């Protein structure tokens, strides 16, 4: 299990207020606008990374299912 997608959501939820703050307060627009959009693009990258991890996990599960069950384990009495 990984938390890449959840981290992307957290970063995106931080990006939107910064972008809105940059629009509302013109004196901080010079640094808040690039920071907000940087956070938004970073979140998008994290979402793509999470998608790639989910695809790798799904492929691993499908390969394991196709291989069939492993050898039976001996059960201690």
C-alpha positions as CSV (number, residue, x, y, z in Angstrom):
1,X,0.0,0.0,0.0
2,X,1.2,3.4,-0.8
3,X,0.1,7.0,0.1
4,X,1.2,8.7,-3.1
5,X,-2.4,9.5,-4.2
6,X,-3.4,10.8,-0.8
7,X,-0.3,13.0,-0.7
8,X,-1.3,14.4,-4.1
9,X,-4.7,15.2,-2.7
10,X,-3.2,16.9,0.3
11,X,-0.9,19.0,-2.0
12,X,-3.8,19.9,-4.3
13,X,-5.9,21.0,-1.3
14,X,-3.0,23.3,-0.3
15,X,-2.5,24.6,-3.9
16,X,-6.1,25.9,-4.4
17,X,-6.1,28.3,-1.4
18,X,-2.7,29.7,-2.4
19,X,-3.9,30.4,-5.9
20,X,-7.1,32.0,-4.6
21,X,-5.0,34.1,-2.1
22,X,-2.8,35.3,-5.0
23,X,-5.9,36.5,-6.9
24,X,-7.4,38.2,-3.8
25,X,-4.2,39.9,-2.5
26,X,-2.4,41.6,-5.4
27,X,0.7,42.5,-3.2
28,X,1.6,38.8,-2.9
29,X,0.7,37.7,-6.4
30,X,4.4,37.7,-7.4
31,X,5.3,34.7,-5.3
32,X,1.9,33.1,-4.4
33,X,0.7,32.5,-8.0
34,X,3.8,30.6,-9.0
35,X,3.9,28.7,-5.7
36,X,0.2,27.7,-6.0
37,X,0.6,26.6,-9.6
38,X,3.7,24.7,-8.7
39,X,1.9,22.9,-6.0
40,X,-1.0,22.1,-8.4
41,X,1.4,20.6,-11.0
42,X,3.3,18.7,-8.3
43,X,0.0,17.2,-7.2
44,X,-0.8,16.2,-10.8
45,X,2.6,14.5,-11.0
46,X,1.8,12.6,-7.8
47,X,-1.5,11.5,-9.2
48,X,0.3,10.1,-12.3
49,X,2.8,8.3,-10.1
50,X,0.0,6.8,-8.0
51,X,-1.7,5.6,-11.2
52,X,1.6,4.0,-12.4
53,X,2.0,2.2,-9.0
54,X,-1.6,1.0,-9.1
55,X,-1.0,-0.4,-12.6
56,X,2.1,-2.2,-11.5
57,X,0.3,-3.7,-8.5
58,X,-2.6,-4.8,-10.7
59,X,-0.2,-6.5,-13.2
60,X,1.5,-8.2,-10.3
61,X,-1.8,-9.5,-9.0
62,X,-2.9,-10.7,-12.4
63,X,0.4,-12.5,-13.0
64,X,0.2,-14.2,-9.6
65,X,-3.4,-15.2,-10.3
66,X,-2.5,-16.6,-13.7
67,X,0.4,-18.7,-12.2
68,X,-2.1,-20.5,-10.0
69,X,-1.9,-21.4,-6.3
70,X,1.6,-22.1,-5.0
71,X,2.6,-25.4,-3.5
72,X,0.7,-26.6,-0.5
73,X,2.3,-25.8,2.8
74,X,2.6,-28.4,5.5
75,X,0.5,-27.7,8.5
76,X,1.9,-28.5,11.9
77,X,-0.3,-30.8,13.9
